[in-house]
């Protein structure tokens, strides 16, 4: 399973934190900007393709 593409958002400062960044820091669930420990999982932005006709 791929872990890439999961993005968390800090509930305190709202900074996006990727799961890759968390792993680089030893797997600690912690905001990389302010250090707050509560992050919510958000979906990465999906680029919608408009069908050209
Ligand atoms: Zn933060």
mmCIF file of the protein (N, C-alpha, C, O) and its ligand, coordinates in Angstrom:
data_MODEL
# 
_entry.id   MODEL 
# 
loop_
_entity.id 
_entity.type 
_entity.pdbx_number_of_molecules 
1 polymer     1 
2 non-polymer 1 
# 
_entity_poly.entity_id                      1 
_entity_poly.type                           'polypeptide(L)' 
_entity_poly.nstd_linkage                   no 
_entity_poly.nstd_monomer                   no 
_entity_poly.pdbx_seq_one_letter_code       
;(UNK)(UNK)(UNK)(UNK)(UNK)(UNK)(UNK)(UNK)(UNK)(UNK)(UNK)(UNK)(UNK)(UNK)(UNK)(UNK)
(UNK)(UNK)(UNK)(UNK)(UNK)(UNK)(UNK)(UNK)(UNK)(UNK)(UNK)(UNK)(UNK)(UNK)(UNK)(UNK)
(UNK)(UNK)(UNK)(UNK)(UNK)(UNK)(UNK)(UNK)(UNK)(UNK)(UNK)(UNK)(UNK)(UNK)(UNK)(UNK)
(UNK)(UNK)(UNK)(UNK)(UNK)
;
_entity_poly.pdbx_seq_one_letter_code_can   XXXXXXXXXXXXXXXXXXXXXXXXXXXXXXXXXXXXXXXXXXXXXXXXXXXXX 
_entity_poly.pdbx_strand_id                 A 
# 
loop_
_entity_poly_seq.entity_id 
_entity_poly_seq.num 
_entity_poly_seq.mon_id 
_entity_poly_seq.hetero 
1 1  UNK n 
1 2  UNK n 
1 3  UNK n 
1 4  UNK n 
1 5  UNK n 
1 6  UNK n 
1 7  UNK n 
1 8  UNK n 
1 9  UNK n 
1 10 UNK n 
1 11 UNK n 
1 12 UNK n 
1 13 UNK n 
1 14 UNK n 
1 15 UNK n 
1 16 UNK n 
1 17 UNK n 
1 18 UNK n 
1 19 UNK n 
1 20 UNK n 
1 21 UNK n 
1 22 UNK n 
1 23 UNK n 
1 24 UNK n 
1 25 UNK n 
1 26 UNK n 
1 27 UNK n 
1 28 UNK n 
1 29 UNK n 
1 30 UNK n 
1 31 UNK n 
1 32 UNK n 
1 33 UNK n 
1 34 UNK n 
1 35 UNK n 
1 36 UNK n 
1 37 UNK n 
1 38 UNK n 
1 39 UNK n 
1 40 UNK n 
1 41 UNK n 
1 42 UNK n 
1 43 UNK n 
1 44 UNK n 
1 45 UNK n 
1 46 UNK n 
1 47 UNK n 
1 48 UNK n 
1 49 UNK n 
1 50 UNK n 
1 51 UNK n 
1 52 UNK n 
1 53 UNK n 
# 
loop_
_struct_asym.id 
_struct_asym.entity_id 
A 1 
B 2 
# 
loop_
_chem_comp.id 
_chem_comp.type 
_chem_comp.mon_nstd_flag 
UNK 'L-peptide linking' . 
ZN  non-polymer         . 
# 
_pdbx_entity_nonpoly.entity_id   2 
_pdbx_entity_nonpoly.name        ? 
_pdbx_entity_nonpoly.comp_id     ZN 
# 
_pdbx_nonpoly_scheme.asym_id         B 
_pdbx_nonpoly_scheme.entity_id       2 
_pdbx_nonpoly_scheme.mon_id          ZN 
_pdbx_nonpoly_scheme.ndb_seq_num     1 
_pdbx_nonpoly_scheme.pdb_seq_num     101 
_pdbx_nonpoly_scheme.auth_seq_num    101 
_pdbx_nonpoly_scheme.pdb_mon_id      ZN 
_pdbx_nonpoly_scheme.auth_mon_id     ZN 
_pdbx_nonpoly_scheme.pdb_strand_id   A 
_pdbx_nonpoly_scheme.pdb_ins_code    . 
# 
loop_
_atom_site.group_PDB 
_atom_site.id 
_atom_site.type_symbol 
_atom_site.label_atom_id 
_atom_site.label_alt_id 
_atom_site.label_comp_id 
_atom_site.label_asym_id 
_atom_site.label_entity_id 
_atom_site.label_seq_id 
_atom_site.pdbx_PDB_ins_code 
_atom_site.Cartn_x 
_atom_site.Cartn_y 
_atom_site.Cartn_z 
_atom_site.occupancy 
_atom_site.B_iso_or_equiv 
_atom_site.pdbx_formal_charge 
_atom_site.auth_seq_id 
_atom_site.auth_comp_id 
_atom_site.auth_asym_id 
_atom_site.auth_atom_id 
_atom_site.pdbx_PDB_model_num 
ATOM   1   N  N  . UNK A 1 1  ? 0.825   -1.211 0.000   1.00 0.00 ? 1   UNK A N  1 
ATOM   2   C  CA . UNK A 1 1  ? 0.000   0.000  0.000   1.00 0.00 ? 1   UNK A CA 1 
ATOM   3   C  C  . UNK A 1 1  ? 0.854   1.252  0.000   1.00 0.00 ? 1   UNK A C  1 
ATOM   4   O  O  . UNK A 1 1  ? 1.866   1.334  0.696   1.00 0.00 ? 1   UNK A O  1 
ATOM   5   N  N  . UNK A 1 2  ? 0.444   2.193  -0.764  1.00 0.00 ? 2   UNK A N  1 
ATOM   6   C  CA . UNK A 1 2  ? 1.205   3.434  -0.800  1.00 0.00 ? 2   UNK A CA 1 
ATOM   7   C  C  . UNK A 1 2  ? 0.727   4.390  0.270   1.00 0.00 ? 2   UNK A C  1 
ATOM   8   O  O  . UNK A 1 2  ? -0.471  4.583  0.478   1.00 0.00 ? 2   UNK A O  1 
ATOM   9   N  N  . UNK A 1 3  ? 1.681   4.972  0.930   1.00 0.00 ? 3   UNK A N  1 
ATOM   10  C  CA . UNK A 1 3  ? 1.335   5.936  1.971   1.00 0.00 ? 3   UNK A CA 1 
ATOM   11  C  C  . UNK A 1 3  ? 1.360   7.357  1.446   1.00 0.00 ? 3   UNK A C  1 
ATOM   12  O  O  . UNK A 1 3  ? 0.892   8.291  2.098   1.00 0.00 ? 3   UNK A O  1 
ATOM   13  N  N  . UNK A 1 4  ? 1.908   7.499  0.272   1.00 0.00 ? 4   UNK A N  1 
ATOM   14  C  CA . UNK A 1 4  ? 2.068   8.850  -0.245  1.00 0.00 ? 4   UNK A CA 1 
ATOM   15  C  C  . UNK A 1 4  ? 0.717   9.453  -0.611  1.00 0.00 ? 4   UNK A C  1 
ATOM   16  O  O  . UNK A 1 4  ? -0.225  8.749  -0.976  1.00 0.00 ? 4   UNK A O  1 
ATOM   17  N  N  . UNK A 1 5  ? 0.657   10.725 -0.507  1.00 0.00 ? 5   UNK A N  1 
ATOM   18  C  CA . UNK A 1 5  ? -0.565  11.411 -0.900  1.00 0.00 ? 5   UNK A CA 1 
ATOM   19  C  C  . UNK A 1 5  ? -1.477  11.742 0.263   1.00 0.00 ? 5   UNK A C  1 
ATOM   20  O  O  . UNK A 1 5  ? -2.461  12.463 0.106   1.00 0.00 ? 5   UNK A O  1 
ATOM   21  N  N  . UNK A 1 6  ? -1.143  11.205 1.449   1.00 0.00 ? 6   UNK A N  1 
ATOM   22  C  CA . UNK A 1 6  ? -1.951  11.553 2.613   1.00 0.00 ? 6   UNK A CA 1 
ATOM   23  C  C  . UNK A 1 6  ? -1.448  12.868 3.201   1.00 0.00 ? 6   UNK A C  1 
ATOM   24  O  O  . UNK A 1 6  ? -0.260  13.031 3.479   1.00 0.00 ? 6   UNK A O  1 
ATOM   25  N  N  . UNK A 1 7  ? -2.357  13.775 3.377   1.00 0.00 ? 7   UNK A N  1 
ATOM   26  C  CA . UNK A 1 7  ? -1.984  15.084 3.908   1.00 0.00 ? 7   UNK A CA 1 
ATOM   27  C  C  . UNK A 1 7  ? -2.805  15.373 5.159   1.00 0.00 ? 7   UNK A C  1 
ATOM   28  O  O  . UNK A 1 7  ? -4.018  15.163 5.191   1.00 0.00 ? 7   UNK A O  1 
ATOM   29  N  N  . UNK A 1 8  ? -2.127  15.850 6.168   1.00 0.00 ? 8   UNK A N  1 
ATOM   30  C  CA . UNK A 1 8  ? -2.802  16.253 7.393   1.00 0.00 ? 8   UNK A CA 1 
ATOM   31  C  C  . UNK A 1 8  ? -2.802  17.766 7.490   1.00 0.00 ? 8   UNK A C  1 
ATOM   32  O  O  . UNK A 1 8  ? -1.988  18.457 6.877   1.00 0.00 ? 8   UNK A O  1 
ATOM   33  N  N  . UNK A 1 9  ? -3.741  18.254 8.280   1.00 0.00 ? 9   UNK A N  1 
ATOM   34  C  CA . UNK A 1 9  ? -3.784  19.691 8.490   1.00 0.00 ? 9   UNK A CA 1 
ATOM   35  C  C  . UNK A 1 9  ? -3.766  19.960 9.987   1.00 0.00 ? 9   UNK A C  1 
ATOM   36  O  O  . UNK A 1 9  ? -4.549  19.384 10.742  1.00 0.00 ? 9   UNK A O  1 
ATOM   37  N  N  . UNK A 1 10 ? -2.881  20.822 10.398  1.00 0.00 ? 10  UNK A N  1 
ATOM   38  C  CA . UNK A 1 10 ? -2.779  21.179 11.812  1.00 0.00 ? 10  UNK A CA 1 
ATOM   39  C  C  . UNK A 1 10 ? -4.035  21.919 12.246  1.00 0.00 ? 10  UNK A C  1 
ATOM   40  O  O  . UNK A 1 10 ? -4.491  22.846 11.577  1.00 0.00 ? 10  UNK A O  1 
ATOM   41  N  N  . UNK A 1 11 ? -4.589  21.493 13.383  1.00 0.00 ? 11  UNK A N  1 
ATOM   42  C  CA . UNK A 1 11 ? -5.814  22.138 13.850  1.00 0.00 ? 11  UNK A CA 1 
ATOM   43  C  C  . UNK A 1 11 ? -5.534  23.499 14.482  1.00 0.00 ? 11  UNK A C  1 
ATOM   44  O  O  . UNK A 1 11 ? -6.447  24.295 14.702  1.00 0.00 ? 11  UNK A O  1 
ATOM   45  N  N  . UNK A 1 12 ? -4.294  23.745 14.760  1.00 0.00 ? 12  UNK A N  1 
ATOM   46  C  CA . UNK A 1 12 ? -3.952  25.007 15.414  1.00 0.00 ? 12  UNK A CA 1 
ATOM   47  C  C  . UNK A 1 12 ? -3.610  26.094 14.411  1.00 0.00 ? 12  UNK A C  1 
ATOM   48  O  O  . UNK A 1 12 ? -4.191  27.179 14.434  1.00 0.00 ? 12  UNK A O  1 
ATOM   49  N  N  . UNK A 1 13 ? -2.656  25.794 13.522  1.00 0.00 ? 13  UNK A N  1 
ATOM   50  C  CA . UNK A 1 13 ? -2.205  26.845 12.606  1.00 0.00 ? 13  UNK A CA 1 
ATOM   51  C  C  . UNK A 1 13 ? -2.659  26.593 11.172  1.00 0.00 ? 13  UNK A C  1 
ATOM   52  O  O  . UNK A 1 13 ? -2.492  27.446 10.300  1.00 0.00 ? 13  UNK A O  1 
ATOM   53  N  N  . UNK A 1 14 ? -3.238  25.406 10.936  1.00 0.00 ? 14  UNK A N  1 
ATOM   54  C  CA . UNK A 1 14 ? -3.789  25.151 9.613   1.00 0.00 ? 14  UNK A CA 1 
ATOM   55  C  C  . UNK A 1 14 ? -2.775  24.800 8.550   1.00 0.00 ? 14  UNK A C  1 
ATOM   56  O  O  . UNK A 1 14 ? -3.098  24.762 7.363   1.00 0.00 ? 14  UNK A O  1 
ATOM   57  N  N  . UNK A 1 15 ? -1.538  24.541 8.973   1.00 0.00 ? 15  UNK A N  1 
ATOM   58  C  CA . UNK A 1 15 ? -0.528  24.202 7.984   1.00 0.00 ? 15  UNK A CA 1 
ATOM   59  C  C  . UNK A 1 15 ? -0.710  22.778 7.483   1.00 0.00 ? 15  UNK A C  1 
ATOM   60  O  O  . UNK A 1 15 ? -1.001  21.878 8.271   1.00 0.00 ? 15  UNK A O  1 
ATOM   61  N  N  . UNK A 1 16 ? -0.545  22.564 6.195   1.00 0.00 ? 16  UNK A N  1 
ATOM   62  C  CA . UNK A 1 16 ? -0.585  21.205 5.670   1.00 0.00 ? 16  UNK A CA 1 
ATOM   63  C  C  . UNK A 1 16 ? 0.689   20.452 6.001   1.00 0.00 ? 16  UNK A C  1 
ATOM   64  O  O  . UNK A 1 16 ? 1.796   20.961 5.825   1.00 0.00 ? 16  UNK A O  1 
ATOM   65  N  N  . UNK A 1 17 ? 0.513   19.219 6.486   1.00 0.00 ? 17  UNK A N  1 
ATOM   66  C  CA . UNK A 1 17 ? 1.670   18.383 6.814   1.00 0.00 ? 17  UNK A CA 1 
ATOM   67  C  C  . UNK A 1 17 ? 1.472   17.049 6.111   1.00 0.00 ? 17  UNK A C  1 
ATOM   68  O  O  . UNK A 1 17 ? 0.460   16.378 6.317   1.00 0.00 ? 17  UNK A O  1 
ATOM   69  N  N  . UNK A 1 18 ? 2.430   16.668 5.286   1.00 0.00 ? 18  UNK A N  1 
ATOM   70  C  CA . UNK A 1 18 ? 2.289   15.410 4.567   1.00 0.00 ? 18  UNK A CA 1 
ATOM   71  C  C  . UNK A 1 18 ? 2.769   14.247 5.423   1.00 0.00 ? 18  UNK A C  1 
ATOM   72  O  O  . UNK A 1 18 ? 3.597   14.419 6.317   1.00 0.00 ? 18  UNK A O  1 
ATOM   73  N  N  . UNK A 1 19 ? 2.237   13.057 5.136   1.00 0.00 ? 19  UNK A N  1 
ATOM   74  C  CA . UNK A 1 19 ? 2.634   11.870 5.898   1.00 0.00 ? 19  UNK A CA 1 
ATOM   75  C  C  . UNK A 1 19 ? 4.126   11.589 5.710   1.00 0.00 ? 19  UNK A C  1 
ATOM   76  O  O  . UNK A 1 19 ? 4.777   11.035 6.596   1.00 0.00 ? 19  UNK A O  1 
ATOM   77  N  N  . UNK A 1 20 ? 4.652   11.968 4.566   1.00 0.00 ? 20  UNK A N  1 
ATOM   78  C  CA . UNK A 1 20 ? 6.083   11.772 4.324   1.00 0.00 ? 20  UNK A CA 1 
ATOM   79  C  C  . UNK A 1 20 ? 6.915   12.618 5.277   1.00 0.00 ? 20  UNK A C  1 
ATOM   80  O  O  . UNK A 1 20 ? 7.945   12.177 5.787   1.00 0.00 ? 20  UNK A O  1 
ATOM   81  N  N  . UNK A 1 21 ? 6.454   13.828 5.505   1.00 0.00 ? 21  UNK A N  1 
ATOM   82  C  CA . UNK A 1 21 ? 7.176   14.697 6.434   1.00 0.00 ? 21  UNK A CA 1 
ATOM   83  C  C  . UNK A 1 21 ? 7.160   14.126 7.843   1.00 0.00 ? 21  UNK A C  1 
ATOM   84  O  O  . UNK A 1 21 ? 8.144   14.207 8.577   1.00 0.00 ? 21  UNK A O  1 
ATOM   85  N  N  . UNK A 1 22 ? 6.014   13.544 8.205   1.00 0.00 ? 22  UNK A N  1 
ATOM   86  C  CA . UNK A 1 22 ? 5.898   12.961 9.541   1.00 0.00 ? 22  UNK A CA 1 
ATOM   87  C  C  . UNK A 1 22 ? 6.845   11.779 9.692   1.00 0.00 ? 22  UNK A C  1 
ATOM   88  O  O  . UNK A 1 22 ? 7.451   11.588 10.746  1.00 0.00 ? 22  UNK A O  1 
ATOM   89  N  N  . UNK A 1 23 ? 6.967   10.989 8.630   1.00 0.00 ? 23  UNK A N  1 
ATOM   90  C  CA . UNK A 1 23 ? 7.864   9.831  8.691   1.00 0.00 ? 23  UNK A CA 1 
ATOM   91  C  C  . UNK A 1 23 ? 9.318   10.259 8.799   1.00 0.00 ? 23  UNK A C  1 
ATOM   92  O  O  . UNK A 1 23 ? 10.121  9.604  9.463   1.00 0.00 ? 23  UNK A O  1 
ATOM   93  N  N  . UNK A 1 24 ? 9.646   11.355 8.147   1.00 0.00 ? 24  UNK A N  1 
ATOM   94  C  CA . UNK A 1 24 ? 11.011  11.862 8.219   1.00 0.00 ? 24  UNK A CA 1 
ATOM   95  C  C  . UNK A 1 24 ? 11.345  12.285 9.643   1.00 0.00 ? 24  UNK A C  1 
ATOM   96  O  O  . UNK A 1 24 ? 12.509  12.314 10.042  1.00 0.00 ? 24  UNK A O  1 
ATOM   97  N  N  . UNK A 1 25 ? 10.313  12.609 10.392  1.00 0.00 ? 25  UNK A N  1 
ATOM   98  C  CA . UNK A 1 25 ? 10.527  13.052 11.771  1.00 0.00 ? 25  UNK A CA 1 
ATOM   99  C  C  . UNK A 1 25 ? 10.270  11.920 12.754  1.00 0.00 ? 25  UNK A C  1 
ATOM   100 O  O  . UNK A 1 25 ? 9.930   12.159 13.913  1.00 0.00 ? 25  UNK A O  1 
ATOM   101 N  N  . UNK A 1 26 ? 10.434  10.685 12.288  1.00 0.00 ? 26  UNK A N  1 
ATOM   102 C  CA . UNK A 1 26 ? 10.326  9.548  13.187  1.00 0.00 ? 26  UNK A CA 1 
ATOM   103 C  C  . UNK A 1 26 ? 8.914   9.063  13.408  1.00 0.00 ? 26  UNK A C  1 
ATOM   104 O  O  . UNK A 1 26 ? 8.640   8.349  14.372  1.00 0.00 ? 26  UNK A O  1 
ATOM   105 N  N  . UNK A 1 27 ? 8.013   9.446  12.521  1.00 0.00 ? 27  UNK A N  1 
ATOM   106 C  CA . UNK A 1 27 ? 6.645   8.963  12.612  1.00 0.00 ? 27  UNK A CA 1 
ATOM   107 C  C  . UNK A 1 27 ? 5.807   9.652  13.678  1.00 0.00 ? 27  UNK A C  1 
ATOM   108 O  O  . UNK A 1 27 ? 4.714   9.198  14.017  1.00 0.00 ? 27  UNK A O  1 
ATOM   109 N  N  . UNK A 1 28 ? 6.323   10.733 14.193  1.00 0.00 ? 28  UNK A N  1 
ATOM   110 C  CA . UNK A 1 28 ? 5.585   11.467 15.210  1.00 0.00 ? 28  UNK A CA 1 
ATOM   111 C  C  . UNK A 1 28 ? 4.488   12.304 14.564  1.00 0.00 ? 28  UNK A C  1 
ATOM   112 O  O  . UNK A 1 28 ? 4.738   13.038 13.607  1.00 0.00 ? 28  UNK A O  1 
ATOM   113 N  N  . UNK A 1 29 ? 3.301   12.192 15.082  1.00 0.00 ? 29  UNK A N  1 
ATOM   114 C  CA . UNK A 1 29 ? 2.211   13.006 14.534  1.00 0.00 ? 29  UNK A CA 1 
ATOM   115 C  C  . UNK A 1 29 ? 2.251   14.376 15.183  1.00 0.00 ? 29  UNK A C  1 
ATOM   116 O  O  . UNK A 1 29 ? 1.744   14.592 16.284  1.00 0.00 ? 29  UNK A O  1 
ATOM   117 N  N  . UNK A 1 30 ? 2.863   15.274 14.468  1.00 0.00 ? 30  UNK A N  1 
ATOM   118 C  CA . UNK A 1 30 ? 3.131   16.580 15.049  1.00 0.00 ? 30  UNK A CA 1 
ATOM   119 C  C  . UNK A 1 30 ? 3.253   17.589 13.921  1.00 0.00 ? 30  UNK A C  1 
ATOM   120 O  O  . UNK A 1 30 ? 3.854   17.313 12.883  1.00 0.00 ? 30  UNK A O  1 
ATOM   121 N  N  . UNK A 1 31 ? 2.677   18.756 14.140  1.00 0.00 ? 31  UNK A N  1 
ATOM   122 C  CA . UNK A 1 31 ? 2.788   19.806 13.127  1.00 0.00 ? 31  UNK A CA 1 
ATOM   123 C  C  . UNK A 1 31 ? 4.245   20.187 12.953  1.00 0.00 ? 31  UNK A C  1 
ATOM   124 O  O  . UNK A 1 31 ? 4.969   20.396 13.926  1.00 0.00 ? 31  UNK A O  1 
ATOM   125 N  N  . UNK A 1 32 ? 4.665   20.275 11.691  1.00 0.00 ? 32  UNK A N  1 
ATOM   126 C  CA . UNK A 1 32 ? 6.069   20.597 11.446  1.00 0.00 ? 32  UNK A CA 1 
ATOM   127 C  C  . UNK A 1 32 ? 6.338   22.086 11.592  1.00 0.00 ? 32  UNK A C  1 
ATOM   128 O  O  . UNK A 1 32 ? 7.493   22.514 11.606  1.00 0.00 ? 32  UNK A O  1 
ATOM   129 N  N  . UNK A 1 33 ? 5.279   22.876 11.701  1.00 0.00 ? 33  UNK A N  1 
ATOM   130 C  CA . UNK A 1 33 ? 5.447   24.324 11.798  1.00 0.00 ? 33  UNK A CA 1 
ATOM   131 C  C  . UNK A 1 33 ? 5.391   24.789 13.245  1.00 0.00 ? 33  UNK A C  1 
ATOM   132 O  O  . UNK A 1 33 ? 6.299   25.472 13.720  1.00 0.00 ? 33  UNK A O  1 
ATOM   133 N  N  . UNK A 1 34 ? 4.315   24.415 13.950  1.00 0.00 ? 34  UNK A N  1 
ATOM   134 C  CA . UNK A 1 34 ? 4.145   24.935 15.315  1.00 0.00 ? 34  UNK A CA 1 
ATOM   135 C  C  . UNK A 1 34 ? 4.302   23.857 16.379  1.00 0.00 ? 34  UNK A C  1 
ATOM   136 O  O  . UNK A 1 34 ? 4.377   24.165 17.568  1.00 0.00 ? 34  UNK A O  1 
ATOM   137 N  N  . UNK A 1 35 ? 4.352   22.587 15.958  1.00 0.00 ? 35  UNK A N  1 
ATOM   138 C  CA . UNK A 1 35 ? 4.568   21.528 16.934  1.00 0.00 ? 35  UNK A CA 1 
ATOM   139 C  C  . UNK A 1 35 ? 3.304   21.015 17.598  1.00 0.00 ? 35  UNK A C  1 
ATOM   140 O  O  . UNK A 1 35 ? 3.375   20.174 18.494  1.00 0.00 ? 35  UNK A O  1 
ATOM   141 N  N  . UNK A 1 36 ? 2.158   21.503 17.179  1.00 0.00 ? 36  UNK A N  1 
ATOM   142 C  CA . UNK A 1 36 ? 0.888   21.035 17.736  1.00 0.00 ? 36  UNK A CA 1 
ATOM   143 C  C  . UNK A 1 36 ? 0.669   19.578 17.363  1.00 0.00 ? 36  UNK A C  1 
ATOM   144 O  O  . UNK A 1 36 ? 1.026   19.147 16.267  1.00 0.00 ? 36  UNK A O  1 
ATOM   145 N  N  . UNK A 1 37 ? 0.070   18.813 18.297  1.00 0.00 ? 37  UNK A N  1 
ATOM   146 C  CA . UNK A 1 37 ? 0.018   17.363 18.092  1.00 0.00 ? 37  UNK A CA 1 
ATOM   147 C  C  . UNK A 1 37 ? -1.285  16.866 17.492  1.00 0.00 ? 37  UNK A C  1 
ATOM   148 O  O  . UNK A 1 37 ? -1.410  15.682 17.179  1.00 0.00 ? 37  UNK A O  1 
ATOM   149 N  N  . UNK A 1 38 ? -2.235  17.734 17.330  1.00 0.00 ? 38  UNK A N  1 
ATOM   150 C  CA . UNK A 1 38 ? -3.514  17.272 16.789  1.00 0.00 ? 38  UNK A CA 1 
ATOM   151 C  C  . UNK A 1 38 ? -3.645  17.697 15.332  1.00 0.00 ? 38  UNK A C  1 
ATOM   152 O  O  . UNK A 1 38 ? -3.741  18.879 14.999  1.00 0.00 ? 38  UNK A O  1 
ATOM   153 N  N  . UNK A 1 39 ? -3.644  16.676 14.484  1.00 0.00 ? 39  UNK A N  1 
ATOM   154 C  CA . UNK A 1 39 ? -3.758  16.932 13.058  1.00 0.00 ? 39  UNK A CA 1 
ATOM   155 C  C  . UNK A 1 39 ? -4.972  16.194 12.525  1.00 0.00 ? 39  UNK A C  1 
ATOM   156 O  O  . UNK A 1 39 ? -5.290  15.094 12.975  1.00 0.00 ? 39  UNK A O  1 
ATOM   157 N  N  . UNK A 1 40 ? -5.630  16.791 11.588  1.00 0.00 ? 40  UNK A N  1 
ATOM   158 C  CA . UNK A 1 40 ? -6.733  16.076 10.956  1.00 0.00 ? 40  UNK A CA 1 
ATOM   159 C  C  . UNK A 1 40 ? -6.324  15.691 9.541   1.00 0.00 ? 40  UNK A C  1 
ATOM   160 O  O  . UNK A 1 40 ? -5.569  16.390 8.866   1.00 0.00 ? 40  UNK A O  1 
ATOM   161 N  N  . UNK A 1 41 ? -6.850  14.563 9.130   1.00 0.00 ? 41  UNK A N  1 
ATOM   162 C  CA . UNK A 1 41 ? -6.493  14.055 7.814   1.00 0.00 ? 41  UNK A CA 1 
ATOM   163 C  C  . UNK A 1 41 ? -7.320  14.762 6.749   1.00 0.00 ? 41  UNK A C  1 
ATOM   164 O  O  . UNK A 1 41 ? -8.544  14.843 6.848   1.00 0.00 ? 41  UNK A O  1 
ATOM   165 N  N  . UNK A 1 42 ? -6.659  15.253 5.768   1.00 0.00 ? 42  UNK A N  1 
ATOM   166 C  CA . UNK A 1 42 ? -7.376  15.882 4.667   1.00 0.00 ? 42  UNK A CA 1 
ATOM   167 C  C  . UNK A 1 42 ? -6.977  15.233 3.360   1.00 0.00 ? 42  UNK A C  1 
ATOM   168 O  O  . UNK A 1 42 ? -5.885  14.680 3.230   1.00 0.00 ? 42  UNK A O  1 
ATOM   169 N  N  . UNK A 1 43 ? -7.860  15.308 2.414   1.00 0.00 ? 43  UNK A N  1 
ATOM   170 C  CA . UNK A 1 43 ? -7.533  14.744 1.107   1.00 0.00 ? 43  UNK A CA 1 
ATOM   171 C  C  . UNK A 1 43 ? -6.675  15.723 0.332   1.00 0.00 ? 43  UNK A C  1 
ATOM   172 O  O  . UNK A 1 43 ? -6.907  16.932 0.368   1.00 0.00 ? 43  UNK A O  1 
ATOM   173 N  N  . UNK A 1 44 ? -5.690  15.199 -0.364  1.00 0.00 ? 44  UNK A N  1 
ATOM   174 C  CA . UNK A 1 44 ? -4.891  16.080 -1.208  1.00 0.00 ? 44  UNK A CA 1 
ATOM   175 C  C  . UNK A 1 44 ? -5.755  16.642 -2.315  1.00 0.00 ? 44  UNK A C  1 
ATOM   176 O  O  . UNK A 1 44 ? -6.704  16.005 -2.773  1.00 0.00 ? 44  UNK A O  1 
ATOM   177 N  N  . UNK A 1 45 ? -5.411  17.841 -2.736  1.00 0.00 ? 45  UNK A N  1 
ATOM   178 C  CA . UNK A 1 45 ? -6.205  18.460 -3.797  1.00 0.00 ? 45  UNK A CA 1 
ATOM   179 C  C  . UNK A 1 45 ? -6.199  17.620 -5.065  1.00 0.00 ? 45  UNK A C  1 
ATOM   180 O  O  . UNK A 1 45 ? -5.145  17.217 -5.557  1.00 0.00 ? 45  UNK A O  1 
ATOM   181 N  N  . UNK A 1 46 ? -7.360  17.370 -5.569  1.00 0.00 ? 46  UNK A N  1 
ATOM   182 C  CA . UNK A 1 46 ? -7.484  16.571 -6.788  1.00 0.00 ? 46  UNK A CA 1 
ATOM   183 C  C  . UNK A 1 46 ? -7.763  17.499 -7.953  1.00 0.00 ? 46  UNK A C  1 
ATOM   184 O  O  . UNK A 1 46 ? -8.680  18.318 -7.927  1.00 0.00 ? 46  UNK A O  1 
ATOM   185 N  N  . UNK A 1 47 ? -6.958  17.344 -8.948  1.00 0.00 ? 47  UNK A N  1 
ATOM   186 C  CA . UNK A 1 47 ? -7.160  18.168 -10.130 1.00 0.00 ? 47  UNK A CA 1 
ATOM   187 C  C  . UNK A 1 47 ? -8.225  17.527 -11.010 1.00 0.00 ? 47  UNK A C  1 
ATOM   188 O  O  . UNK A 1 47 ? -8.047  16.430 -11.539 1.00 0.00 ? 47  UNK A O  1 
ATOM   189 N  N  . UNK A 1 48 ? -9.303  18.223 -11.146 1.00 0.00 ? 48  UNK A N  1 
ATOM   190 C  CA . UNK A 1 48 ? -10.360 17.682 -11.983 1.00 0.00 ? 48  UNK A CA 1 
ATOM   191 C  C  . UNK A 1 48 ? -10.115 18.010 -13.443 1.00 0.00 ? 48  UNK A C  1 
ATOM   192 O  O  . UNK A 1 48 ? -9.767  19.131 -13.816 1.00 0.00 ? 48  UNK A O  1 
ATOM   193 N  N  . UNK A 1 49 ? -10.308 17.004 -14.229 1.00 0.00 ? 49  UNK A N  1 
ATOM   194 C  CA . UNK A 1 49 ? -10.128 17.232 -15.660 1.00 0.00 ? 49  UNK A CA 1 
ATOM   195 C  C  . UNK A 1 49 ? -11.472 17.512 -16.310 1.00 0.00 ? 49  UNK A C  1 
ATOM   196 O  O  . UNK A 1 49 ? -12.427 16.746 -16.187 1.00 0.00 ? 49  UNK A O  1 
ATOM   197 N  N  . UNK A 1 50 ? -11.504 18.598 -16.979 1.00 0.00 ? 50  UNK A N  1 
ATOM   198 C  CA . UNK A 1 50 ? -12.726 18.908 -17.699 1.00 0.00 ? 50  UNK A CA 1 
ATOM   199 C  C  . UNK A 1 50 ? -12.647 18.258 -19.085 1.00 0.00 ? 50  UNK A C  1 
ATOM   200 O  O  . UNK A 1 50 ? -11.650 18.340 -19.803 1.00 0.00 ? 50  UNK A O  1 
ATOM   201 N  N  . UNK A 1 51 ? -13.729 17.631 -19.395 1.00 0.00 ? 51  UNK A N  1 
ATOM   202 C  CA . UNK A 1 51 ? -13.745 17.008 -20.710 1.00 0.00 ? 51  UNK A CA 1 
ATOM   203 C  C  . UNK A 1 51 ? -13.934 18.050 -21.803 1.00 0.00 ? 51  UNK A C  1 
ATOM   204 O  O  . UNK A 1 51 ? -14.925 18.778 -21.844 1.00 0.00 ? 51  UNK A O  1 
ATOM   205 N  N  . UNK A 1 52 ? -12.961 18.088 -22.670 1.00 0.00 ? 52  UNK A N  1 
ATOM   206 C  CA . UNK A 1 52 ? -13.072 19.011 -23.799 1.00 0.00 ? 52  UNK A CA 1 
ATOM   207 C  C  . UNK A 1 52 ? -13.941 18.381 -24.878 1.00 0.00 ? 52  UNK A C  1 
ATOM   208 O  O  . UNK A 1 52 ? -13.786 17.208 -25.218 1.00 0.00 ? 52  UNK A O  1 
ATOM   209 N  N  . UNK A 1 53 ? -14.821 19.153 -25.389 1.00 0.00 ? 53  UNK A N  1 
ATOM   210 C  CA . UNK A 1 53 ? -15.642 18.591 -26.440 1.00 0.00 ? 53  UNK A CA 1 
ATOM   211 C  C  . UNK A 1 53 ? -15.542 19.435 -27.704 1.00 0.00 ? 53  UNK A C  1 
ATOM   212 O  O  . UNK A 1 53 ? -16.172 19.115 -28.712 1.00 0.00 ? 53  UNK A O  1 
HETATM 213 ZN ZN . ZN  B 2 .  ? 0.628   23.874 13.376  1.00 0.00 ? 101 ZN  A ZN 1 
# 
